[in-house]
Amino acid sequence: MNYWADNALCVPTTSKVHLIWSNCGSISGMKCVNVAEPGGPDYAKDNYLCWEE
């Protein structure tokens, strides 16, 4: 079962924020926040939502 299939994060097309999802760690040169679900599988602990500054 894919619990992530119906999730979305939306921003207006005019937004100056450029978001990038990484499922293999933070992205060098970007600000990132770890998105991990407590008790989730180990392979999901290095998911990050990143943005350009």
C-alpha positions as CSV (number, residue, x, y, z in Angstrom):
1,M,0.0,0.0,0.0
2,N,1.3,3.5,-0.9
3,Y,0.3,5.9,1.9
4,W,2.0,8.8,0.0
5,A,0.0,8.5,-3.2
6,D,-2.6,11.1,-2.3
7,N,-0.4,13.7,-0.6
8,A,0.5,17.0,-2.1
9,L,2.1,20.3,-1.2
10,C,1.0,23.2,-3.4
11,V,2.2,26.7,-3.8
12,P,1.0,29.4,-6.2
13,T,2.6,29.4,-9.6
14,T,3.7,33.0,-8.8
15,S,5.6,31.9,-5.7
16,K,9.2,32.8,-5.4
17,V,9.7,29.7,-3.3
18,H,11.2,26.7,-5.3
19,L,10.6,23.5,-3.4
20,I,12.5,20.3,-4.1
21,W,11.8,16.9,-2.5
22,S,14.8,14.6,-1.7
23,N,14.4,11.0,-0.5
24,C,18.2,10.6,-0.1
25,G,19.3,13.3,2.3
26,S,19.5,17.1,2.3
27,I,20.6,18.9,-0.8
28,S,23.9,20.8,-0.6
29,G,23.5,24.6,-1.0
30,M,19.8,24.6,0.0
31,K,17.9,25.0,3.2
32,C,16.2,21.7,4.1
33,V,13.9,20.3,6.7
34,N,13.8,16.6,7.6
35,V,10.4,15.1,6.9
36,A,10.3,11.8,8.9
37,E,7.4,10.0,10.4
38,P,8.1,8.7,13.9
39,G,8.0,5.0,13.9
40,G,8.2,4.9,10.1
41,P,10.5,2.7,8.2
42,D,14.3,3.4,8.3
43,Y,14.5,4.1,4.6
44,A,12.2,7.0,5.0
45,K,14.3,8.8,7.7
46,D,16.4,10.7,5.1
47,N,13.5,12.4,3.4
48,Y,13.9,16.2,3.1
49,L,11.9,19.1,1.7
50,C,14.4,21.7,0.5
51,W,14.2,25.2,-0.9
52,E,16.5,27.7,-2.5
53,E,17.5,30.8,-0.4
